[in-house]
Amino acid sequence: MGVWAELSNDVREVLPYLNAVITEAVYTPQQPSLTFRWKEKVLTIASREINIAQATSNEEAQATLDELRDYINEIWDKKETITPLYERRDVKEVKARDILKLLPQTNCRECGLPTCFAFAMVLSKGRKHLKDCPPLSQPEFAEKREALVSLLRSTGLEDVTD
């Protein structure tokens, strides 16, 4: 399940500090937002909200939010020792195995490829779109689709998410 949480305080000032310490994060200064993987979840922190993809329950989502709050506060407390990074890092290529984890893994061939792994490989190169995987449009895969969209956008592959 995907979870959206509204923040009581604006956290935009801490995002460049988080960007500096979370090396796999993708910072988008124009929004501002920061997207990264945290314990098998894809998180996006914006000024006044946090989105969590792939929480298995409300309790797990709350635990993730609590951990994240503590981590953000820890980074903010140490900000004098951190050089903030106000720019987007060069985006690393998304790995096909990370995409595969979020695909339905039915090997149905509806995408025109023999396996979901083959689809993940082609998608990671930007040569297929999420819409090319019909099972992803089914309600039972909505959470995985949401996580895939976050992951692909965080690596600069926004154009494959339509």
Secondary structure, DSSP 4 states (H G I P E B T S, - for coil): --EEEE-SS--TTTHHHHHHH-TT-EEETTTTEEEEEETTEEEEEESSEEEEE--SSHHHHHHHHHHHHHHHHHHHHTGGGS----SPPPPPPPPHHHHHHHS------TTSSSSHHHHHHHHHTTSS-GGG-GGGGSGGGHHHHHHHHHHHHHTT-GGG--
